[in-house]
Amino acid sequence: STWVIPALVKYAPERHNPPGVKEDQAVKYLEWLIHKQANADTALHNMLVSFYAREADEGNLLRFLRSSQHYDPRSALRLCLEKGKADCCIHIYAHMGLYEDAVRLALQVHNVKLAMANADKAEDEVIKKTLWLDIATFAVRKRNDVRQAIEMLQRTPCLKLEDILPYFPDFCLIKDFKVEIAESLEDYNNRIEALKGEMEEASDNSNSVRGNVEELRNRYGYITATQACDLCETLALNANFYLFPSCRHVFHEGCLAKQVKHTLSRDELNRVSELEHELAQQPRHRAQANQAEEADEERQAAAERLAAARKEARRELDAILYAECIFCSDLMIRTLNQRFVDAEEASHWVL
């Protein structure tokens, strides 16, 4: 059906219509194709948009833009901007998701109602609040209509009285919006009460967690004199060891560290080396400090700092190497892709 487009372009009602017929036959024919024949050709829809845009009244064009989904919105927008069809431009902006442009143009033509309708369509809450604030500012500064700006507080939850209060004129009386001030203060009070409830709940949770931590610190277990390390199978009491009370596994400190290091990343291994070096060096520094004959406050403070640093280093090292049982935690899962024997030992198995 696009073959008729050249003929429709050349058609002019004043030259081609029969005497006494003023109706645009090209528009009538396109309406028949689109509405009666359900023609979805974009070229025909764009042509009907261009014909409607030539009319002084934009009612037909606006109705068609609302009903049709087959026209090119960019082409239609460019045409409507050229012809000064403000309402149609606002509709196309909204159709394209350009709600900021739609609201801006609606305010330019002083159509506050249309601006509010498009501000509500914005999905992003920050953008929506900005658009509503622009509309409220326009109502106060351009139209001197404080009452309309206050009524917007009832229309949208995005705006609060404190948002638009700085834009009110100096001569504005409080009695004009004392109800809104009372509602705003009541809303603040409700929010304060809600925050108090959240703080109390957070405090209770914190106390519960603190109690759980204390319970964990006080957990203990026991081993027999003949119990062996679950990794090297030698007596656990022969060296420093770690006991996990929940699963009853026992490991020598060195055995557990060696196994866990196989599961660490390069950065974690580097950090472990730094901590081990720091712990190995600090006793010597502390001994040197204690050898001094004068035990003044500065030396005592230095010794306390060294002790605190050593404690923190030990805590961090424990968190990396000794926090979990290697048999009962996800550490064992990380070893699934590791060889049973290393490359050097594997060479002895070659036949």
Solvent accessible surface area in square Angstrom, and as a share of the most:
residue,aa,sasa,rsa
1,S,60,0.39
2,T,59,0.35
3,W,201,0.70
4,V,11,0.06
5,I,36,0.18
6,P,81,0.51
7,A,67,0.52
8,L,17,0.08
9,V,95,0.55
10,K,150,0.64
11,Y,37,0.14
12,A,13,0.10
13,P,37,0.23
14,E,144,0.65
15,R,168,0.61
16,H,99,0.44
17,N,23,0.12
18,P,78,0.49
19,P,136,0.86
20,G,81,0.78
21,V,59,0.34
22,K,186,0.79
23,E,97,0.44
24,D,35,0.18
25,Q,65,0.29
26,A,2,0.01
27,V,15,0.08
28,K,104,0.44
29,Y,76,0.29
30,L,0,0.00
31,E,56,0.25
32,W,120,0.42
33,L,12,0.06
34,I,15,0.08
35,H,105,0.47
36,K,151,0.64
37,Q,97,0.43
38,A,84,0.65
39,N,34,0.17
40,A,54,0.42
41,D,48,0.25
42,T,65,0.38
43,A,42,0.32
44,L,0,0.00
45,H,5,0.02
46,N,41,0.21
47,M,23,0.10
48,L,0,0.00
49,V,3,0.01
50,S,37,0.24
51,F,15,0.06
52,Y,11,0.04
53,A,2,0.01
54,R,133,0.49
55,E,57,0.26
56,A,108,0.84
57,D,102,0.53
58,E,38,0.17
59,G,18,0.17
60,N,59,0.30
61,L,0,0.00
62,L,24,0.12
63,R,148,0.54
64,F,7,0.03
65,L,2,0.01
66,R,143,0.52
67,S,77,0.50
68,S,7,0.04
69,Q,125,0.55
70,H,82,0.37
71,Y,13,0.05
72,D,52,0.27
73,P,29,0.18
74,R,162,0.59
75,S,34,0.22
76,A,3,0.02
77,L,20,0.10
78,R,139,0.51
79,L,40,0.20
80,C,0,0.00
81,L,93,0.46
82,E,124,0.56
83,K,100,0.42
84,G,59,0.57
85,K,15,0.06
86,A,22,0.17
87,D,48,0.25
88,C,0,0.00
89,C,2,0.01
90,I,1,0.01
91,H,46,0.20
92,I,0,0.00
93,Y,32,0.12
94,A,12,0.09
95,H,89,0.40
96,M,57,0.26
97,G,37,0.35
98,L,68,0.34
99,Y,46,0.17
100,E,66,0.29
101,D,44,0.23
102,A,0,0.00
103,V,3,0.01
104,R,129,0.47
105,L,30,0.15
106,A,0,0.00
107,L,20,0.10
108,Q,119,0.53
109,V,66,0.38
110,H,110,0.49
111,N,49,0.25
112,V,5,0.03
113,K,160,0.68
114,L,46,0.23
115,A,0,0.00
116,M,17,0.08
117,A,43,0.33
118,N,3,0.02
119,A,0,0.00
120,D,63,0.32
121,K,106,0.45
122,A,4,0.03
123,E,161,0.72
124,D,72,0.37
125,E,111,0.50
126,V,114,0.66
127,I,64,0.32
128,K,34,0.14
129,K,84,0.36
130,T,70,0.41
131,L,6,0.03
132,W,0,0.00
133,L,44,0.22
134,D,67,0.35
135,I,0,0.00
136,A,1,0.00
137,T,24,0.14
138,F,22,0.09
139,A,0,0.00
140,V,5,0.03
141,R,150,0.55
142,K,142,0.60
143,R,106,0.39
144,N,118,0.60
145,D,50,0.26
146,V,23,0.13
147,R,111,0.41
148,Q,38,0.17
149,A,0,0.00
150,I,1,0.01
151,E,90,0.40
152,M,2,0.01
153,L,29,0.14
154,Q,120,0.53
155,R,121,0.44
156,T,4,0.02
157,P,118,0.74
158,C,20,0.12
159,L,4,0.02
160,K,71,0.30
161,L,12,0.06
162,E,67,0.30
163,D,32,0.16
164,I,1,0.00
165,L,79,0.39
166,P,103,0.65
167,Y,63,0.24
168,F,20,0.09
169,P,37,0.23
170,D,151,0.78
171,F,163,0.68
172,C,29,0.17
173,L,97,0.48
174,I,119,0.60
175,K,138,0.59
176,D,62,0.32
177,F,11,0.04
178,K,125,0.53
179,V,91,0.52
180,E,19,0.08
181,I,47,0.24
182,A,59,0.46
183,E,84,0.38
184,S,20,0.13
185,L,115,0.57
186,E,105,0.47
187,D,47,0.25
188,Y,83,0.32
189,N,79,0.41
190,N,83,0.43
191,R,103,0.38
192,I,86,0.44
193,E,91,0.41
194,A,57,0.44
195,L,100,0.50
196,K,103,0.44
197,G,38,0.36
198,E,103,0.46
199,M,134,0.60
200,E,115,0.52
201,E,107,0.48
202,A,58,0.45
203,S,56,0.36
204,D,92,0.48
205,N,85,0.43
206,S,48,0.31
207,N,82,0.42
208,S,61,0.39
209,V,89,0.51
210,R,134,0.49
211,G,32,0.31
212,N,78,0.40
213,V,57,0.33
214,E,76,0.34
215,E,117,0.53
216,L,108,0.54
217,R,176,0.64
218,N,110,0.56
219,R,115,0.42
220,Y,185,0.70
221,G,26,0.25
222,Y,156,0.59
223,I,32,0.16
224,T,77,0.45
225,A,74,0.57
226,T,110,0.64
227,Q,48,0.21
228,A,34,0.26
229,C,1,0.00
230,D,58,0.30
231,L,51,0.25
232,C,52,0.31
233,E,140,0.63
234,T,70,0.40
235,L,80,0.40
236,A,0,0.00
237,L,98,0.49
238,N,107,0.55
239,A,56,0.43
240,N,110,0.56
241,F,74,0.31
242,Y,55,0.21
243,L,39,0.20
244,F,26,0.11
245,P,48,0.30
246,S,92,0.59
247,C,37,0.22
248,R,98,0.36
249,H,47,0.21
250,V,0,0.00
251,F,0,0.00
252,H,14,0.06
253,E,39,0.18
254,G,52,0.50
255,C,32,0.19
256,L,0,0.00
257,A,9,0.07
258,K,133,0.57
259,Q,65,0.29
260,V,1,0.00
261,K,63,0.27
262,H,106,0.47
263,T,19,0.11
264,L,23,0.11
265,S,61,0.39
266,R,192,0.70
267,D,111,0.58
268,E,71,0.32
269,L,64,0.32
270,N,79,0.40
271,R,90,0.33
272,V,2,0.01
273,S,66,0.43
274,E,97,0.44
275,L,1,0.00
276,E,63,0.28
277,H,115,0.51
278,E,60,0.27
279,L,14,0.07
280,A,71,0.55
281,Q,55,0.25
282,Q,13,0.06
283,P,51,0.32
284,R,121,0.44
285,H,74,0.33
286,R,88,0.32
287,A,47,0.37
288,Q,94,0.42
289,A,30,0.23
290,N,107,0.55
291,Q,142,0.63
292,A,35,0.27
293,E,174,0.78
294,E,122,0.55
295,A,97,0.76
296,D,67,0.35
297,E,150,0.67
298,E,134,0.60
299,R,108,0.40
300,Q,109,0.48
301,A,37,0.29
302,A,32,0.25
303,A,27,0.21
304,E,102,0.46
305,R,153,0.56
306,L,48,0.24
307,A,43,0.33
308,A,61,0.48
309,A,41,0.31
310,R,72,0.26
311,K,155,0.66
312,E,83,0.37
313,A,5,0.04
314,R,84,0.31
315,R,135,0.49
316,E,44,0.20
317,L,5,0.03
318,D,41,0.21
319,A,59,0.46
320,I,45,0.23
321,L,1,0.01
322,Y,16,0.06
323,A,65,0.51
324,E,73,0.33
325,C,8,0.05
326,I,6,0.03
327,F,75,0.31
328,C,75,0.45
329,S,27,0.17
330,D,67,0.35
331,L,10,0.05
332,M,77,0.34
333,I,115,0.58
334,R,109,0.40
335,T,33,0.19
336,L,142,0.71
337,N,136,0.70
338,Q,67,0.30
339,R,193,0.70
340,F,215,0.90
341,V,47,0.27
342,D,87,0.45
343,A,81,0.63
344,E,136,0.61
345,E,81,0.36
346,A,31,0.24
347,S,67,0.43
348,H,149,0.66
349,W,180,0.63
350,V,115,0.66
351,L,215,1.07
